[in-house]
Amino acid sequence: MKQPYTTALFKKSFIVMAVASALSPTLSVAQTSQDSDIEVITVKGRAAQFYFVEQATMATKTPTDYMDLPQSVQVLSKQLIQDQAARQTTDLYRSISGVTQFSYSGITARGFRQDQVRYDGVQGDPYSGFSIPQLFNVERVEVLKGPTGMLYGAGQPGGLLNYVSKKPKFEQTTQMALFAGNDDLLGGHLETTGTLSEDVLAYRVAGFHQNKNSYRNNVEEANTLLSAGITWYANDKTELIFQYDHIDQALDGHRLRGVPVDDNGHFLTNISYNANEKSDFQNLKADVFQLTANFDIANNLSNTTVIRGFSNERAQQYHENLGLIADLSEGQKEQYLPVLDMLGMATQDTAMMRQFRDQNRENEEWSVTTDFVYEGTFAGTEHMILFGADYAEVEQEFENKVSDLTRTLNPANYADPREIFNPENHVPTLDIINPLYNADTSKYKRINAAVRKSKSQRQGLYLQDQIRLTEQWLAIAGLRYDRFEDQEGIKVVNDNKLSPRIGAIYQPNENMSLFVNRSEGFSPQSLSQQPESGEIFGPETSTQHEFGLRNIWLDGNLTTTFTTYHIVKNDVAVSNPNYVEGNGLPEQLQIGEVTSKGVELDIIGDIADDLTGTISYAYNDATITGGNPKDISNTVGKEFANAPDHTLGMWARYALPTLNSSISLGFDYVDERVSLSGQTVRSYVTWDASWQTHIDNFEIQLNLKNIFDKEYATSGFNKRNGHFPGEPRSVVLQVSYAL
C-alpha cells in the first residue's frame, strides 16, 4: 500500500520524522518503504525486538539515539509491560533503577518523593496522585533521571515518568482479551485500529474493564477505560492526532491507608487490616482530550504542538487512623477513656482512634506545549536546536467535611447539647486485632470546613542546542525561564526561576559513550501545603552533577548503562508525621537540605539466542545535610524517609521456539528504609514468573506474582497510619485473540 502523504511529509528530514514518530507510533520507518529515500535500519539480535528501545525523546524533546543521550534515561517497552502483566505503574518499578513505591501513584526516585508525571511529554494527569494510573492505553513508559527543570519546569529532582499513549495505526488490527485471577479478578479489553480513508485517516477505538476484590478488608475496585482516536494527514505537511479518554474508577473501602507497625517494622496485626468501613469509597471520573499537531514548516524545520485538557471529579468518604489507645499519653487517656467507655467504644490498647472525612474534589486542567526543532550546520558543526514554550492552568475546588471526637464532643457543634451522648454521632474506635465494621457513617455528626477554590498557572520558555562538535564529541546546552502563580482566595504566591542544563558526550568508538551533565530543578509549594500562618515556604531547588558510561556489547545484542550522580536539594519540604486534619499543626515541614548521591547500573538485551532480560541495580545515600530549628523529627545526619540504600530488580525471558512459548522469571529486592516517623521499613525480596504460548491467533499468558507469598511493606508512611503492605501471592490468567 502506498502512503504518499507520509512519505512527502518526512522525506526532507529524518529528524522531523522521528519527532512525530515518538509522539505517534503510526509514523514509522516502515511507512516510507515505497519511497526512493528509504531509511534503512538494521536490527541486531532480539534485544530491539523485545525490551531495548533504540531512541528516546524524554531527555532532549528530540529523537536521540541511545548512545547520544546526555542524561540518564530508561524506556520500558510494550513487550516488557506485556510480559510482566503490568496493569498499573506500580507493577514496573523493579525495572527502573533507583525507583521504589512511596504511596498510591507516588514514587521515590534517587531518594526523593515524586508525584508528578507526563503524558506524551506534556502536563495533565487525570488521576491526580490519589489513584494509580492504568497502563491499558500506554505504549511505553519513559523515565528521565535527575532534575528536569530545563525541559519540563517544576518537578522533583529524582526524575520524571512519561506515559507514551497508543495512537491510531493505518494497519488494520483487532485484539480482544479476557483475564481472571484470585480475589475475584475478572476483566477484559477490546482494541481495534485501522484505516478510515486510505493514506489520510486512521482510527483507534478501545475499551477496558476489570473488577477485583482485595486482601484488605472491605476493599473492592472497578476500573473502566474508554478510548478513541483519529490520525488525519490534512496535507503533505500536516498531521493531526485527536484523542479522547474516559476514566471511571470506583474504589470501595478506599482511601486506602497502611497497617500499623512497631518501631522495627513488624506489622502489629494482619495486613488485611483497613481503617475503612464497608460504606467508604473513592470514586473518580475523568474526561481527557488531547490534540497533537505535527508540522513540516520548511526544510529541516518542524513543529510539534500538543494541547491537552481534562476535567475530573473525585468523591471520597474514608476513615483516617488517628493513633492507637496504647500510644496516647497518660493525660490523653484520662481525657478520652471515660468518654469512650460511656459511648460503648473499644478502649483496649489495640483500639484505633479514627477520623471520618467526606471530601469532594473537582479539577479543570489544560496545557499547551509547542516545540520547534531546526537541524542545520553552522561553522562546520552540526546543530539540532529546540525552541519551545508551554502553559498550564489548573482550577480546583475542594469541599471537606470532618468528623472526629475532638469535634463531636464539643457542645458548640450541637443545637441540642444532649446529642453529645448519642453514640451514633461519633466515629467509633476500631480494634486492629479483631476489627468489627458496623458503623453507620451516614449518622456521623460532620463539621463543614470551608470550600477551597484555587487556581495555578505555569508558564515556561526554553531554548536548547545539541551540537555535534566532532566525530567523537557532542555537547548540549539549554536554558528555561519559568513563571508560576498560585491563588486561593486572597492568598497569592508567585515567583520565577531560571533552569540551566549543560552536558557533554565523548564517544571513543561506536560502542562506547561517556556523558556528563549539570542540571537544575525546582518545585513550588502549593498553597494547600503552606502553613496557615507565618512565613510562606519558598520553592524547593535542586542541582545535580551526573556522570555516565554507556556500552554496546555482543555485536549490538547487549547494552549497559552505568551512572553516578550527586544531588543537593534545598528548602526541602516533607509531610508532617504529626499532622491531623484540624489539629492546628502544619501539614508540611521545611527541613532544610538533603543530599542524595549514588550509582545505577542497567543491563538490557540478549544474553543468549533464546534468553533476553533486564537487570537494574541502584545504590543511593539520601541524607539530611541541613537542618531547620523548627523541625519536629528529622535532624541533620539522619537518613531521608523512604530512601533505600540498595535496590535490585531482574526480569529474564527464555523462549521455547519448538513449543511456540516462553517462560519468564524475575525478582525485586528493596533494602531497609525508614518511614516519615522514623520507623524501620524492612527489606524484602519478591519473585514473579510468567508463561506465554501462542496457538494460531490465540495467546495464553499465566502470571504468578509474589511466588513465595512474602509479607512485606512497599513503603512507610507515618506511625498512626503504618506501612503500606505489599500484595500477597496472586495469579492472573489471560487469553487474547488477535485478528
Secondary structure as GFF3:
##gff-version 3
##sequence-region A 1 739
A	DSSP	alpha_helix	4	10	.	.	.	ID=ss1
A	DSSP	alpha_helix	14	23	.	.	.	ID=ss2
A	DSSP	three_ten_helix	29	32	.	.	.	ID=ss3
A	DSSP	beta_strand	55	56	.	.	.	ID=ss4
A	DSSP	beta_strand	64	65	.	.	.	ID=ss5
A	DSSP	three_ten_helix	66	68	.	.	.	ID=ss6
A	DSSP	beta_strand	73	76	.	.	.	ID=ss7
A	DSSP	alpha_helix	78	83	.	.	.	ID=ss8
A	DSSP	three_ten_helix	89	95	.	.	.	ID=ss9
A	DSSP	beta_strand	99	101	.	.	.	ID=ss10
A	DSSP	beta_strand	107	109	.	.	.	ID=ss11
A	DSSP	beta_strand	112	114	.	.	.	ID=ss12
A	DSSP	beta_strand	117	119	.	.	.	ID=ss13
A	DSSP	beta_strand	138	145	.	.	.	ID=ss14
A	DSSP	alpha_helix	149	152	.	.	.	ID=ss15
A	DSSP	beta_strand	159	165	.	.	.	ID=ss16
A	DSSP	beta_strand	173	181	.	.	.	ID=ss17
A	DSSP	beta_strand	185	197	.	.	.	ID=ss18
A	DSSP	beta_strand	201	213	.	.	.	ID=ss19
A	DSSP	beta_strand	220	235	.	.	.	ID=ss20
A	DSSP	beta_strand	238	252	.	.	.	ID=ss21
A	DSSP	beta_strand	281	298	.	.	.	ID=ss22
A	DSSP	beta_strand	301	324	.	.	.	ID=ss23
A	DSSP	three_ten_helix	325	327	.	.	.	ID=ss24
A	DSSP	alpha_helix	330	342	.	.	.	ID=ss25
A	DSSP	beta_strand	351	378	.	.	.	ID=ss26
A	DSSP	beta_strand	381	403	.	.	.	ID=ss27
A	DSSP	alpha_helix	405	408	.	.	.	ID=ss28
A	DSSP	three_ten_helix	411	413	.	.	.	ID=ss29
A	DSSP	three_ten_helix	417	421	.	.	.	ID=ss30
A	DSSP	three_ten_helix	423	425	.	.	.	ID=ss31
A	DSSP	beta_strand	430	431	.	.	.	ID=ss32
A	DSSP	three_ten_helix	441	443	.	.	.	ID=ss33
A	DSSP	beta_strand	447	448	.	.	.	ID=ss34
A	DSSP	beta_strand	452	468	.	.	.	ID=ss35
A	DSSP	beta_strand	473	488	.	.	.	ID=ss36
A	DSSP	beta_strand	491	509	.	.	.	ID=ss37
A	DSSP	beta_strand	512	523	.	.	.	ID=ss38
A	DSSP	three_ten_helix	527	529	.	.	.	ID=ss39
A	DSSP	beta_strand	540	553	.	.	.	ID=ss40
A	DSSP	three_ten_helix	554	556	.	.	.	ID=ss41
A	DSSP	beta_strand	558	575	.	.	.	ID=ss42
A	DSSP	beta_strand	588	608	.	.	.	ID=ss43
A	DSSP	beta_strand	611	626	.	.	.	ID=ss44
A	DSSP	beta_strand	646	656	.	.	.	ID=ss45
A	DSSP	three_ten_helix	657	659	.	.	.	ID=ss46
A	DSSP	beta_strand	661	670	.	.	.	ID=ss47
A	DSSP	beta_strand	673	674	.	.	.	ID=ss48
A	DSSP	beta_strand	680	681	.	.	.	ID=ss49
A	DSSP	beta_strand	684	695	.	.	.	ID=ss50
A	DSSP	beta_strand	698	705	.	.	.	ID=ss51
A	DSSP	beta_strand	713	716	.	.	.	ID=ss52
A	DSSP	beta_strand	723	725	.	.	.	ID=ss53
A	DSSP	beta_strand	730	738	.	.	.	ID=ss54
###
